[in-house]
Amino acid sequence: MEMILLSLCFTTLLAFSLLKKILDRTATSKANLPPSPWRLPVIGNLHQLSLYPHRSLRSLSRRHGPLMLLHFGSVPVLIVSSAEVAHEVMKTHDLKFANRPIGKVTMNFLKGGRNLLLSPYGEYWRQMKSLCVLHLLSNKMVRSFEKLREEELNMMMEKLEKASSSSSSVNLSETIFNMVNTVDIFIAGTTTTSTLLEWTMTELIRHPETMKKLQEDIRTHSRSGSYVTEEEIGNMKYLKAVIKETLRIHPPAPILIPRQLSEDVKLKGYDIAAGTQVIINAWTIQRDSATWGSDAEEFKPERHLDSALDFQGQNFMYIPFGSGRRQCPGIGFAMALAEVALANLVNRFSWKVEARTVGDDDQYHLAEAFGVEVCRKFPLIAFPSSL
């Protein structure tokens, strides 16, 4: 008798489960969903991603449009690849897209997800954001660490002077990383600063004329001799343009930290269900020829000289730090260190790399490492010469 009851219970549960699946599929089929590439059972669209997902997603978006729906396993993921759609997500419907998708592993690793970048949207996150913006990451706090930045940069310059006097090469990637990491210990600054400086120096070495223009800009506005101060940097428009262009073409985090939709929403005429994760491909948006022109793939700081674009995320064709409620709060610290470090690296030295005997130089120097933050695949080995 007990076996019969157990069998009936199991059969009933199975029937309800199958019925729910059928009803869910019926509801989904009635919804107007964004375009999707074909997917496999269990893994969904994961097989269509390479080690460089920002590049894979751009290829898929060229076939399926700037708003497409993928599935990573069973998880629906909305891919945003245009400034227009990014505006809808991060401004028009910013509150609905303000959550973060946090799995069990991440929750444990980050002590329950109580982290400014990954914490769920709510009262705790609002209090933490307010504390950071008003106190820990305020402009006053950024200025208070100016002396520390100067001390660390001077120590780095001394090492580079020794390499210059002996005509030795330096691992510039490692040198920059160590300097930034030392400053970060004290200020808890962004880890993207070293990647930004590494790519900036790479592009300047690849473009000697741009390097020369930058050196002229620095010398025109610098009065203090060998060390360029943060006060002097305020008038260096070309230096700021160089950094803006590097962030455009080499955003350290090409894919912004994923968001999660908290309630159903209509986006560009499509039905997007609550719980859907959202990935914004900043790398694709910032290389879009429809908004940046036919030379969108080229490194051209001049495009920023007469432009009002900034890092605040108000223009969605340029979002290296994101936008809206979830914008990176550490922009001030990152820019303060990046600008003064670049100014002194370029003002004190000329730079060159050895020509490679095998393979293409650009292919080597522009090769990307795999990771959330995309740095160079190979370290930047360069020769400094004192000016």
C-alpha positions as CSV (number, residue, x, y, z in Angstrom):
1,M,0.0,0.0,0.0
2,E,2.8,2.4,0.9
3,M,4.6,1.7,-2.3
4,I,1.4,2.5,-4.3
5,L,1.0,5.8,-2.4
6,L,4.7,6.7,-3.1
7,S,4.3,5.9,-6.7
8,L,1.1,8.0,-7.0
9,C,2.9,11.0,-5.2
10,F,5.9,10.7,-7.5
11,T,3.7,10.5,-10.6
12,T,1.7,13.5,-9.5
13,L,4.8,15.6,-8.9
14,L,6.2,14.6,-12.2
15,A,2.9,15.5,-14.0
16,F,2.9,18.9,-12.3
17,S,6.5,19.5,-13.2
18,L,5.9,18.7,-16.9
19,L,2.7,20.8,-16.9
20,K,4.7,23.8,-15.5
21,K,7.4,23.4,-18.1
22,I,4.7,23.3,-20.9
23,L,3.0,26.4,-19.5
24,D,6.4,28.2,-19.1
25,R,7.3,27.4,-22.7
26,T,3.9,28.6,-23.9
27,A,4.3,31.9,-22.0
28,T,7.8,32.3,-23.4
29,S,6.6,31.6,-27.0
30,K,4.0,34.3,-26.6
31,A,6.6,36.8,-25.4
32,N,8.4,39.0,-28.0
33,L,12.0,38.1,-27.2
34,P,15.2,39.7,-28.6
35,P,17.0,37.9,-31.5
36,S,19.0,34.9,-30.3
37,P,21.7,32.7,-32.0
38,W,21.0,28.9,-31.9
39,R,22.0,27.2,-28.7
40,L,22.8,23.7,-27.4
41,P,21.0,21.8,-24.7
42,V,22.5,22.2,-21.2
43,I,25.3,24.7,-22.1
44,G,23.2,27.1,-24.1
45,N,25.4,29.6,-26.0
46,L,28.6,29.0,-24.0
47,H,30.2,27.2,-26.9
48,Q,30.0,30.4,-28.9
49,L,32.3,32.4,-26.5
50,S,36.1,32.5,-26.9
51,L,38.8,33.3,-24.4
52,Y,38.0,36.9,-25.4
53,P,34.3,37.2,-24.8
54,H,34.1,40.9,-25.8
55,R,35.3,40.0,-29.3
56,S,33.0,37.0,-29.5
57,L,30.0,39.0,-28.4
58,R,30.8,41.7,-31.0
59,S,30.8,39.1,-33.8
60,L,27.5,37.7,-32.6
61,S,26.0,41.2,-32.3
62,R,26.9,42.0,-35.9
63,R,24.7,39.1,-37.0
64,H,21.9,39.4,-34.5
65,G,21.8,43.1,-33.6
66,P,22.8,45.4,-30.7
67,L,20.2,43.7,-28.4
68,M,20.3,39.9,-28.3
69,L,19.4,37.2,-25.9
70,L,21.9,34.4,-25.0
71,H,21.7,31.6,-22.6
72,F,24.7,30.7,-20.4
73,G,23.6,27.2,-19.4
74,S,20.0,27.8,-18.4
75,V,20.6,31.5,-17.4
76,P,19.1,34.1,-19.8
77,V,21.6,36.8,-20.5
78,L,20.8,40.0,-22.4
79,I,23.8,41.4,-24.5
80,V,23.9,45.2,-25.1
81,S,26.2,46.4,-27.9
82,S,25.1,49.9,-28.8
83,A,25.0,53.3,-27.1
84,E,21.3,53.6,-27.8
85,V,20.4,50.4,-25.9
86,A,22.9,51.1,-23.2
87,H,21.1,54.4,-22.6
88,E,17.9,52.5,-22.1
89,V,19.5,50.1,-19.6
90,M,21.6,52.5,-17.6
91,K,19.4,55.6,-17.6
92,T,15.8,55.1,-18.7
93,H,15.4,51.8,-16.7
94,D,18.4,52.2,-14.5
95,L,16.6,51.3,-11.2
96,K,15.2,48.1,-12.7
97,F,18.7,47.1,-13.9
98,A,20.5,48.1,-10.7
99,N,20.9,44.6,-9.2
100,R,23.9,42.3,-9.5
101,P,23.7,38.5,-10.2
102,I,25.4,36.8,-7.2
103,G,25.9,33.1,-7.1
104,K,26.6,31.0,-4.0
105,V,30.4,30.8,-4.6
106,T,30.6,34.6,-5.0
107,M,28.5,35.2,-1.9
108,N,30.8,33.1,0.2
109,F,33.9,34.6,-1.3
110,L,32.7,38.1,-0.8
111,K,31.3,37.6,2.7
112,G,27.7,37.5,1.6
113,G,28.1,39.8,-1.4
114,R,28.6,42.8,1.0
115,N,30.8,44.6,-1.5
116,L,30.2,47.9,-3.1
117,L,30.6,46.6,-6.7
118,L,28.7,43.3,-6.3
119,S,26.3,44.0,-3.4
120,P,22.6,43.6,-4.3
121,Y,20.8,46.9,-4.7
122,G,19.1,48.0,-1.5
123,E,19.4,50.1,1.6
124,Y,22.8,48.5,2.6
125,W,24.2,49.3,-0.8
126,R,22.9,52.9,-0.8
127,Q,24.5,53.5,2.6
128,M,27.8,52.0,1.5
129,K,27.8,54.0,-1.8
130,S,27.1,57.2,0.1
131,L,29.9,56.6,2.5
132,C,32.4,55.9,-0.3
133,V,31.3,58.9,-2.5
134,L,31.1,61.5,0.4
135,H,34.1,60.3,2.4
136,L,36.4,57.5,1.2
137,L,36.5,58.5,-2.5
138,S,35.8,62.2,-2.3
139,N,37.8,64.8,-4.1
140,K,39.2,66.0,-0.8
141,M,40.4,62.4,0.0
142,V,42.0,62.1,-3.5
143,R,44.0,65.3,-3.0
144,S,45.1,64.1,0.5
145,F,47.1,61.3,-1.2
146,E,49.0,63.6,-3.6
147,K,52.2,63.4,-1.5
148,L,52.1,59.6,-1.5
149,R,51.7,59.5,-5.3
150,E,54.6,61.9,-5.7
151,E,56.9,59.8,-3.4
152,E,56.1,56.5,-5.2
153,L,56.5,58.1,-8.6
154,N,59.9,59.6,-7.7
155,M,61.1,56.1,-6.5
156,M,59.9,54.7,-9.8
157,M,61.7,57.4,-11.7
158,E,65.0,56.7,-9.9
159,K,64.9,53.1,-11.1
160,L,64.2,54.2,-14.6
161,E,67.1,56.7,-14.5
162,K,69.4,53.9,-13.6
163,A,68.2,51.8,-16.5
164,S,68.6,54.7,-18.8
165,S,72.1,55.5,-17.7
166,S,73.1,51.9,-18.4
167,S,71.1,51.6,-21.6
168,S,69.2,48.7,-20.1
169,S,65.6,47.7,-20.9
170,V,62.9,47.6,-18.3
171,N,59.8,45.6,-17.8
172,L,57.5,48.6,-17.9
173,S,54.4,46.5,-17.3
174,E,55.9,45.2,-14.0
175,T,57.3,48.5,-13.0
176,I,54.0,50.3,-13.4
177,F,52.1,47.5,-11.7
178,N,54.4,47.6,-8.6
179,M,54.1,51.3,-8.3
180,V,50.3,51.3,-8.6
181,N,50.0,48.3,-6.3
182,T,52.0,50.1,-3.6
183,V,49.7,53.2,-3.8
184,D,46.6,50.9,-3.8
185,I,47.6,49.4,-0.5
186,F,47.0,52.8,1.1
187,I,44.1,54.2,-0.9
188,A,42.3,51.0,-1.9
189,G,42.2,52.5,-5.4
190,T,41.2,50.9,-8.7
191,T,43.2,47.9,-10.0
192,T,42.6,49.1,-13.5
193,T,45.1,52.0,-13.3
194,S,48.2,49.9,-14.2
195,T,46.4,48.3,-17.1
196,L,45.4,51.8,-18.4
197,L,49.0,53.1,-18.1
198,E,50.4,49.9,-19.8
199,W,48.1,50.3,-22.8
200,T,48.7,54.1,-23.0
201,M,52.5,53.6,-23.1
202,T,52.0,50.8,-25.7
203,E,50.1,53.1,-28.0
204,L,52.5,56.1,-27.5
205,I,55.5,53.9,-28.4
206,R,53.5,52.6,-31.5
207,H,52.7,56.3,-32.5
208,P,55.9,58.4,-32.1
209,E,54.3,61.5,-33.4
210,T,51.6,61.3,-30.7
211,M,54.3,60.8,-28.1
212,K,56.1,64.0,-29.4
213,K,52.8,66.0,-29.3
214,L,52.3,64.9,-25.7
215,Q,55.8,65.8,-24.7
216,E,55.3,69.3,-26.2
217,D,52.0,69.7,-24.4
218,I,53.6,68.7,-21.0
219,R,56.6,71.0,-21.4
220,T,54.3,73.9,-22.4
221,H,52.4,73.7,-19.1
222,S,55.0,72.4,-16.7
223,R,57.0,75.0,-14.7
224,S,58.5,72.8,-12.0
225,G,61.4,71.1,-13.9
226,S,61.8,67.4,-13.9
227,Y,58.7,66.4,-11.8
228,V,55.3,67.3,-13.3
229,T,52.9,68.2,-10.5
230,E,49.2,67.4,-10.3
231,E,48.3,71.1,-10.3
232,E,50.1,71.6,-13.7
233,I,48.3,68.7,-15.2
234,G,45.0,70.5,-15.1
235,N,45.9,72.5,-18.2
236,M,47.3,69.6,-20.3
237,K,44.4,69.0,-22.7
238,Y,46.4,66.7,-25.0
239,L,47.5,64.5,-22.1
240,K,43.8,64.1,-21.0
241,A,42.9,63.3,-24.6
242,V,45.5,60.6,-24.8
243,I,44.1,58.9,-21.7
244,K,40.5,59.3,-22.9
245,E,41.5,57.6,-26.2
246,T,43.2,54.8,-24.4
247,L,40.2,54.2,-22.3
248,R,38.0,54.2,-25.5
249,I,40.0,51.7,-27.5
250,H,41.4,49.6,-24.6
251,P,38.9,49.8,-21.7
252,P,40.5,47.8,-18.9
253,A,37.2,46.1,-18.3
254,P,35.8,45.7,-21.8
255,I,32.6,44.0,-20.5
256,L,31.0,46.0,-17.6
257,I,30.1,44.1,-14.5
258,P,26.8,42.2,-15.2
259,R,23.5,43.5,-13.9
260,Q,20.3,41.7,-13.2
261,L,16.8,42.8,-14.0
262,S,14.6,43.1,-10.9
263,E,11.2,43.2,-12.7
264,D,9.8,42.7,-16.1
265,V,10.5,45.4,-18.6
266,K,9.8,46.3,-22.3
267,L,13.1,47.2,-24.0
268,K,13.2,48.4,-27.6
269,G,9.8,46.6,-28.1
270,Y,11.1,43.3,-26.7
271,D,9.8,41.6,-23.5
272,I,12.6,41.1,-21.0
273,A,11.7,39.0,-17.9
274,A,12.8,39.7,-14.3
275,G,15.9,37.7,-13.3
276,T,17.5,38.2,-16.8
277,Q,21.2,39.1,-16.5
278,V,22.5,41.9,-18.6
279,I,26.0,42.3,-20.1
280,I,27.0,45.7,-21.6
281,N,29.9,45.3,-24.1
282,A,31.6,48.7,-23.6
283,W,34.5,47.6,-25.9
284,T,32.1,47.1,-28.8
285,I,30.2,50.3,-28.1
286,Q,33.4,52.4,-28.0
287,R,34.6,51.0,-31.3
288,D,31.3,51.4,-33.1
289,S,32.0,53.0,-36.5
290,A,28.4,54.3,-36.6
291,T,29.1,56.7,-33.8
292,W,32.9,57.1,-33.8
293,G,33.4,57.1,-37.6
294,S,35.4,55.0,-40.1
295,D,38.6,55.4,-38.0
296,A,37.0,53.9,-34.9
297,E,39.6,51.2,-34.6
298,E,42.5,53.7,-34.8
299,F,44.2,55.4,-31.9
300,K,43.6,59.1,-32.4
301,P,43.6,61.3,-29.2
302,E,42.8,64.4,-31.4
303,R,39.2,63.2,-31.6
304,H,38.8,64.2,-27.9
305,L,40.3,67.7,-28.1
306,D,37.1,69.5,-29.1
307,S,34.8,67.0,-27.5
308,A,32.7,67.3,-24.3
309,L,32.9,63.6,-23.5
310,D,34.0,62.8,-20.0
311,F,34.1,59.8,-17.7
312,Q,30.8,60.5,-15.9
313,G,28.7,58.2,-18.1
314,Q,26.3,60.9,-19.4
315,N,27.1,60.0,-23.1
316,F,26.6,56.4,-23.7
317,M,28.9,56.0,-26.6
318,Y,31.8,56.4,-24.1
319,I,31.3,54.3,-20.9
320,P,34.7,53.0,-19.7
321,F,33.6,53.3,-16.1
322,G,29.9,52.5,-16.7
323,S,27.0,54.8,-15.9
324,G,24.1,55.3,-13.6
325,R,23.7,53.9,-10.1
326,R,26.3,51.2,-10.7
327,Q,29.0,53.5,-12.1
328,C,32.5,52.9,-10.7
329,P,33.0,55.2,-7.7
330,G,36.8,55.2,-7.9
331,I,37.2,57.3,-11.0
332,G,38.9,60.2,-9.2
333,F,41.6,58.0,-7.6
334,A,42.2,56.2,-10.9
335,M,42.6,59.4,-13.0
336,A,44.7,61.3,-10.5
337,L,47.4,58.5,-10.4
338,A,47.1,57.7,-14.2
339,E,47.6,61.3,-15.3
340,V,50.5,62.3,-13.1
341,A,52.3,58.9,-13.8
342,L,51.9,59.3,-17.5
343,A,53.0,62.9,-17.5
344,N,56.2,62.1,-15.7
345,L,57.0,58.9,-17.7
346,V,56.8,60.9,-20.9
347,N,58.3,64.1,-19.7
348,R,61.4,62.5,-18.3
349,F,62.2,59.9,-20.9
350,S,61.8,59.0,-24.6
351,W,60.8,55.3,-25.1
352,K,61.5,52.7,-27.7
353,V,61.2,48.9,-28.1
354,E,63.3,46.5,-30.0
355,A,62.0,45.5,-33.4
356,R,60.9,41.9,-33.4
357,T,62.8,39.6,-35.9
358,V,59.8,37.2,-36.1
359,G,56.1,38.0,-36.5
360,D,54.2,41.3,-36.7
361,D,55.0,44.0,-34.1
362,D,51.4,45.2,-33.8
363,Q,50.1,41.7,-33.4
364,Y,52.5,41.1,-30.6
365,H,52.1,44.4,-28.8
366,L,48.3,44.5,-29.1
367,A,47.8,40.9,-28.1
368,E,45.4,40.7,-25.1
369,A,45.6,38.6,-22.0
370,F,42.6,36.5,-20.9
371,G,40.8,37.9,-17.9
372,V,38.1,40.2,-16.6
373,E,40.5,43.1,-16.8
374,V,42.2,42.9,-20.2
375,C,45.9,43.8,-20.0
376,R,48.7,43.0,-22.5
377,K,49.3,39.3,-23.1
378,F,53.1,40.0,-23.2
379,P,54.9,42.4,-20.9
380,L,56.0,45.8,-22.3
381,I,59.8,45.6,-22.4
382,A,61.1,49.1,-23.3
383,F,64.3,51.2,-23.3
384,P,64.1,54.6,-21.5
385,S,66.4,57.4,-22.6
386,S,66.6,60.5,-20.4
387,L,65.6,63.7,-22.1
